Amino acid sequence: MVPLIGIEEEYLVVDPRTRHVAPRAADVLAATKGVADVVHEITRFQVEARTPPSADLGELGSQLRAVRKEVADAARSCGLAVVASGIPVLGDVASPPLTDVPRYLQGRVLYRALQDEITICALHVHVDVPDREHAVYVGNHLRLWLPTLIALAANSPFFAGRDTGYASWRVITWGRWPVAGAPPYFPSYDDYELAVRALRESGALLDPKTVYWDTRPSPSLPTVEIRAADVPLDVSDSLTLIGLVRALVVTALAAVRRGDRGLPVSSEVLRAAYWRAARDGLLGDSLDMRHGTLVPAPVLAGRLLEHVRPALCEAGDLAFVEEGLGRLLRKGSGAMRQRRVHARDNDLADVVDDLIEATVA
């Protein structure tokens, strides 16, 4: 049986006149018509959209397009816009205004200046798994491929008016948090539980939901959650990544059932692979952690496709994902598009205008 998938996409609210992020997420939420599941996020600059679980990528695509349109229409009715970008291109985002939710405000006390750059938007993919133990072992397998997903999804090169020099500055910003980004390897489920208890005791966790590693057992659903990707600029790229992620989970589940708990690549090597993928995206080399060698990022993306080909065939997704990946590699990532737009007139306002248009294209 093909596992169900649930999707969360985060978007930024912007003022289309200044092109700066605007702390008016509550206005956008109030203006939605209730057709889609759209909720607040940690800052008042963001909203999050969720899809119902589905096994069909085509259906998920229809849901994502509908929810993006609904959120964009709601924003427009308030004189605002929404963009699918990993971080704000323009605007004063230091010490961002937080949504008035107790745990978010408690997080300000706990994490302090780390929250100064918390205005970040990602794609979260939930895939059904039998239980939390399987989710942990699946995460062990997925660690090898998370940097490739980062390179494919990179969509955050500009931050608050400057070029960061990275394809995904969101990944770098997020990786500063004590329990976020690159996930550890866990030899057993008991090791995972012990680590989470120790992190809670240390004060690094506010609650179970603040286990923010890029793969984790969902704190509330029977799923493994994959959180490595910037929110993609367009839905077609989201669907390609979603298809790859589910195929990775299915491939990993098959290995786990054979008794294989994944290759124990060190956290230091994984962090280096993250850094390389976040810096260069699809334009540089990526670390193939199975062999310890650098290869062009598109080549490693091709190896990912081959790794999950049987799972894609089983789900009936091979042609869809193969075509989508080829298209993504030809046209480039969201970060590459942002830089191309900026290069025309050296104007970041043009980048925001293009993001507004492309988010609902």
C-alpha positions in Angstrom: 0.0 0.0 0.0 1.3 3.4 -1.0 1.7 5.6 2.2 -0.4 8.7 2.7 1.3 12.1 2.6 0.4 15.3 4.4 2.0 18.6 3.4 2.7 21.9 5.2 4.0 24.9 3.3 4.9 28.2 5.0 4.6 31.6 3.3 5.7 35.1 4.0 3.2 38.0 4.1 4.6 41.1 2.3 3.5 44.6 1.6 3.4 44.8 -2.3 4.2 48.6 -2.2 7.3 48.4 -0.1 8.0 44.7 -0.8 8.9 44.3 2.9 7.5 41.6 5.0 4.5 42.8 6.9 3.4 41.7 10.4 -0.2 41.1 9.3 -0.6 37.4 9.2 -3.7 37.7 11.4 -5.4 39.8 8.8 -4.7 37.3 6.1 -6.0 34.4 8.2 -9.2 36.4 9.0 -9.8 37.0 5.3 -9.5 33.3 4.2 -12.7 31.7 3.2 -12.1 28.5 5.2 -11.8 26.2 2.3 -8.2 25.4 3.1 -6.5 24.7 6.4 -4.4 27.8 7.0 -3.0 28.7 10.4 -0.6 31.1 12.1 3.1 30.5 12.5 5.6 31.6 15.1 6.0 35.2 13.7 3.3 37.6 12.5 5.1 37.7 9.2 4.1 34.1 8.3 1.2 31.8 7.6 1.2 28.0 7.2 -1.0 26.0 4.9 -1.8 22.3 5.4 -3.2 19.7 3.0 -5.4 16.7 4.0 -3.5 13.4 3.8 -3.5 11.9 0.3 -1.6 9.1 -1.5 -2.0 10.8 -4.9 0.6 13.4 -6.1 -1.9 14.9 -8.6 -4.4 15.4 -5.9 -1.8 17.0 -3.6 -0.9 19.3 -6.4 -4.5 20.4 -6.8 -4.7 21.0 -3.1 -1.5 23.0 -2.9 -2.5 25.2 -5.9 -5.9 25.8 -4.4 -4.5 26.7 -1.0 -1.9 29.0 -2.4 -4.6 30.8 -4.4 -6.9 31.1 -1.4 -4.1 32.6 0.8 -3.0 34.9 -2.0 -6.6 36.1 -2.6 -7.0 36.7 1.1 -3.8 38.7 1.3 -4.8 40.7 -1.8 -8.1 41.6 -0.1 -6.1 43.2 2.7 -3.8 45.1 0.4 -1.0 42.5 0.9 0.6 39.6 -0.9 2.2 36.2 0.0 5.4 34.8 -1.2 6.9 31.3 -1.2 10.5 32.1 -0.1 12.7 30.5 2.5 13.5 33.9 4.2 12.4 37.6 3.8 14.2 39.3 0.8 13.4 42.7 2.2 12.3 44.2 5.6 13.4 44.7 9.1 13.2 41.3 10.6 15.4 41.6 13.7 13.4 40.6 16.8 10.3 39.8 14.7 6.9 40.3 16.3 5.8 36.9 17.6 2.3 35.5 17.3 0.6 35.8 20.7 0.7 32.1 21.6 2.2 31.2 25.1 4.7 28.7 23.9 6.1 31.1 21.3 6.5 33.8 23.9 8.1 31.3 26.3 10.5 30.4 23.4 11.6 34.0 23.3 12.8 33.7 27.0 14.5 30.3 26.3 16.1 30.9 22.9 16.7 34.7 23.1 18.6 36.1 20.2 18.2 32.9 18.2 14.7 34.1 17.5 15.9 37.2 15.8 16.2 35.3 12.5 13.3 32.9 13.0 11.2 34.3 10.1 11.9 31.3 7.9 9.6 29.2 5.7 10.0 25.5 4.8 8.2 22.6 3.2 7.3 19.9 5.7 6.4 16.4 4.4 4.6 13.9 6.6 4.7 10.3 5.4 2.8 7.5 7.2 4.9 4.9 9.0 3.9 2.0 11.3 5.2 3.7 14.5 7.7 6.1 16.1 10.4 3.4 16.2 10.2 3.0 12.4 10.2 6.7 12.0 13.6 7.0 13.9 15.2 4.3 11.7 13.8 5.7 8.5 15.4 9.0 9.6 18.7 7.3 9.9 18.5 6.3 6.2 17.2 9.6 5.0 20.2 11.5 6.6 22.3 10.5 3.6 20.0 12.3 1.2 18.8 15.4 3.1 21.6 17.6 1.7 20.5 16.7 -1.8 16.9 17.8 -1.0 18.4 21.0 0.4 20.2 21.7 -2.9 17.1 21.0 -5.0 14.8 23.1 -2.8 17.2 26.0 -2.2 15.1 29.2 -2.3 16.6 31.7 0.2 19.7 33.5 -1.2 18.7 37.1 -0.1 18.0 38.1 3.4 16.8 41.5 4.7 18.3 43.4 1.7 21.6 41.5 1.2 23.0 38.6 -0.8 24.1 36.0 1.7 26.3 34.2 -0.8 24.3 31.0 0.0 21.6 29.3 -2.0 19.7 28.5 1.2 20.4 30.9 4.1 17.4 29.4 5.9 19.3 26.2 6.4 22.2 28.0 7.9 20.0 30.2 10.1 18.0 27.2 11.3 21.1 25.1 12.0 22.1 27.5 14.8 19.3 26.2 17.1 20.3 23.6 19.7 17.9 20.8 18.4 17.3 21.7 14.7 18.6 21.0 11.2 20.9 17.9 10.6 19.5 15.0 12.7 21.8 12.6 14.7 22.0 8.9 14.0 20.3 6.7 16.5 21.3 3.1 16.8 18.1 2.2 18.6 14.8 3.8 19.5 15.9 3.8 23.2 18.8 5.9 22.2 16.4 8.4 20.6 14.2 8.5 23.7 17.3 8.9 25.9 18.6 11.8 23.8 15.2 13.6 23.9 15.0 13.2 27.6 18.5 14.6 28.1 17.8 17.5 25.8 14.6 18.3 27.7 16.5 18.1 31.0 19.2 20.5 29.6 16.6 23.1 28.8 17.2 22.9 25.1 13.7 21.8 24.5 10.6 23.8 25.4 8.4 20.8 24.7 8.3 17.7 22.4 7.3 19.9 19.4 10.7 21.7 19.7 12.5 18.6 18.5 13.2 20.4 15.2 15.5 18.0 13.5 15.0 17.7 9.7 13.7 14.2 10.2 11.7 13.3 13.3 8.8 11.2 14.5 5.9 13.6 14.4 4.9 14.7 17.9 1.2 14.3 17.1 0.7 12.1 14.0 1.7 8.5 13.0 4.2 9.8 10.5 7.8 10.6 9.9 8.2 14.3 9.2 10.9 15.6 6.8 11.7 19.3 7.2 14.9 19.9 5.3 13.6 21.9 2.3 13.0 25.6 1.8 9.5 26.2 0.7 9.7 25.9 -3.1 8.8 28.8 -5.3 6.4 26.8 -7.4 4.1 23.9 -6.8 5.6 21.7 -9.5 8.9 21.7 -7.6 7.1 21.0 -4.3 5.5 18.0 -5.9 8.8 16.7 -7.3 10.3 16.9 -3.8 7.3 15.4 -2.2 7.4 12.4 -4.5 11.1 11.9 -3.9 10.6 12.2 -0.1 7.9 9.5 -0.1 10.0 7.2 -2.2 12.9 7.7 0.2 10.7 6.8 3.1 9.3 3.7 1.3 12.9 2.6 0.3 14.1 3.1 3.9 11.1 1.2 5.4 12.0 -1.8 3.2 15.6 -1.7 4.5 14.5 -1.3 8.1 12.3 -4.4 7.7 15.4 -6.3 6.6 17.1 -5.3 9.8 19.1 -2.4 8.3 19.1 0.7 10.5 21.0 2.9 8.2 24.6 3.9 7.5 26.0 5.7 10.7 27.5 8.7 9.0 28.9 11.1 11.7 27.1 14.2 12.6 30.2 16.3 11.7 30.2 14.9 8.1 26.5 15.4 7.7 26.8 19.0 8.9 29.6 19.6 6.4 27.3 18.2 3.6 24.5 20.5 4.8 26.8 23.5 4.7 28.0 22.6 1.2 24.5 22.1 -0.1 23.2 25.3 1.5 26.0 27.3 0.1 26.2 26.1 -3.5 22.8 24.6 -4.1 22.7 23.0 -7.6 25.6 25.0 -8.9 28.4 23.3 -7.0 29.5 20.0 -5.8 27.8 17.9 -3.2 29.1 15.3 -0.8 28.1 11.7 -1.6 28.2 10.5 2.0 28.0 6.8 0.9 31.4 7.1 -0.7 32.9 10.2 0.9 33.4 11.9 -2.5 32.4 15.3 -4.0 30.3 15.1 -7.2 28.3 17.7 -9.0 25.0 18.4 -7.3 22.9 17.4 -10.3 24.8 14.1 -10.5 24.0 13.3 -6.9 20.3 14.2 -7.6 20.4 11.6 -10.4 21.8 9.1 -8.0 18.9 9.9 -5.6 16.5 9.2 -8.4 18.1 5.8 -9.1 18.1 4.9 -5.4 14.4 5.4 -5.1 13.4 4.2 -8.6 11.7 1.0 -7.5 9.6 2.9 -4.9 8.6 5.4 -7.5 7.6 2.6 -9.8 5.6 0.9 -7.1 3.7 4.2 -6.4 3.1 4.9 -10.0 5.1 8.2 -9.6 8.2 7.5 -11.7 7.3 9.4 -14.9 5.9 12.3 -12.9 8.9 12.7 -10.6 11.5 11.9 -13.4 10.0 14.6 -15.5 9.7 17.1 -12.6 13.3 16.5 -11.5 14.6 16.9 -15.1 12.7 20.2 -15.4 14.0 21.4 -12.0 17.6 20.6 -13.0 17.2 22.4 -16.4 15.6 25.6 -15.1 17.3 25.7 -11.7 16.2 26.1 -8.1 14.3 29.0 -6.7 17.5 30.5 -5.4 18.9 30.5 -9.0 15.7 32.2 -10.3 15.9 34.9 -7.6 19.5 35.7 -8.6 18.6 35.8 -12.3 15.9 38.3 -11.6 18.1 40.4 -9.4 20.9 40.4 -12.0 18.6 42.2 -14.5 18.6 45.6 -12.7 20.3 44.9 -9.4 17.0 45.6 -7.6 15.6 43.3 -4.9 12.2 44.8 -5.3 12.1 43.0 -8.6 12.9 39.8 -6.9 9.9 40.2 -4.5 7.6 41.1 -7.4 8.6 37.9 -9.2 8.1 35.9 -6.0 4.6 37.3 -5.7 3.7 36.3 -9.2 5.4 32.9 -9.2 4.0 31.8 -5.9 0.5 31.4 -7.5 1.5 30.8 -11.1 
